């Protein structure tokens, strides 16, 4: 069964480019519908991906699987984010305001 096409291919391409950039993956945009990462090809509108020289059809589709494949191939250079468990890390400590200069 073929993958379902998106109604807006430019949105699918923008999402794919943003995700690959966040993952630290260098890619080239071959056409309005095709991205290439070294020997890997990806079509964001359908989610299909192949590797140069493969003659069998891929049975899995999607951007997350494509990024995982590139990560396993060592092509993703972004470091994973560390979770922050301490709420104090999100609180900005500001010095007390001078009297008469309150901010709203």
C-alpha positions in Angstrom: 0.0 0.0 0.0 1.5 3.4 -1.0 2.1 6.0 1.6 -0.5 8.7 1.9 0.6 12.0 0.4 0.3 15.3 2.3 -1.8 18.1 0.9 1.0 20.7 1.3 4.4 19.4 0.2 6.2 22.6 1.1 5.1 22.2 4.7 6.4 18.6 4.7 9.7 19.7 3.3 10.1 22.5 5.8 9.3 20.1 8.7 11.9 17.6 7.4 14.6 20.3 6.9 14.0 21.7 10.4 14.1 18.2 12.0 17.3 17.2 10.1 18.9 20.5 11.1 18.1 20.0 14.8 19.6 16.5 14.6 22.8 18.0 13.2 22.4 16.1 9.9 23.9 17.7 6.7 21.6 17.3 3.8 21.1 18.6 0.3 17.8 19.5 -1.3 17.8 17.8 -4.7 14.2 18.9 -5.7 11.2 20.4 -4.1 10.3 16.8 -3.0 13.6 15.1 -2.4 16.3 15.4 0.2 19.7 13.5 0.1 22.0 12.7 3.0 25.1 11.1 1.6 23.9 7.7 0.3 20.4 8.1 1.8 17.3 9.6 0.0 14.2 10.9 1.6 10.9 12.1 0.2 9.1 14.1 2.9 5.7 14.2 1.3 5.4 10.4 1.4 7.9 9.6 4.1 9.7 7.1 1.9 13.4 6.7 2.3 16.0 4.5 0.5 19.7 3.9 0.4 21.6 4.1 -2.9 22.0 0.6 -4.3 19.1 -0.9 -2.4 16.8 -2.8 -4.8 14.1 -3.8 -2.3 11.2 -1.6 -1.2 11.3 -0.2 2.3 8.5 -1.5 4.5 8.7 1.4 7.0 8.1 5.1 6.4 8.4 8.4 8.2 10.8 11.1 9.2 11.4 9.8 12.8 12.6 6.4 11.3 14.7 8.2 8.7 16.4 10.2 11.4 16.9 7.1 13.5 18.5 5.4 10.5 20.9 8.3 10.0 21.7 8.4 13.7 22.6 4.7 13.6 24.7 5.3 10.5 26.6 8.0 12.4 25.4 10.9 10.4 23.6 12.8 13.1 26.0 15.1 15.1 23.6 16.8 17.5 24.0 15.8 21.1 20.9 14.7 22.9 19.4 17.1 25.4 19.6 16.3 29.1 16.4 16.5 31.0 16.2 19.0 33.8 14.5 17.6 36.9 15.0 20.6 39.2 12.3 23.3 38.8 14.7 25.9 40.3 16.7 25.6 37.0 13.8 27.3 35.2 13.3 30.2 37.7 15.1 33.4 36.9 16.3 35.1 40.1 15.9 38.9 39.9 17.1 41.4 42.4 14.5 43.2 44.4 13.3 46.4 42.8 13.9 49.8 44.4 10.9 51.2 46.2 8.9 53.4 43.9 10.0 51.7 40.7 7.6 48.8 40.6 7.1 47.1 37.3 3.9 45.6 36.1 
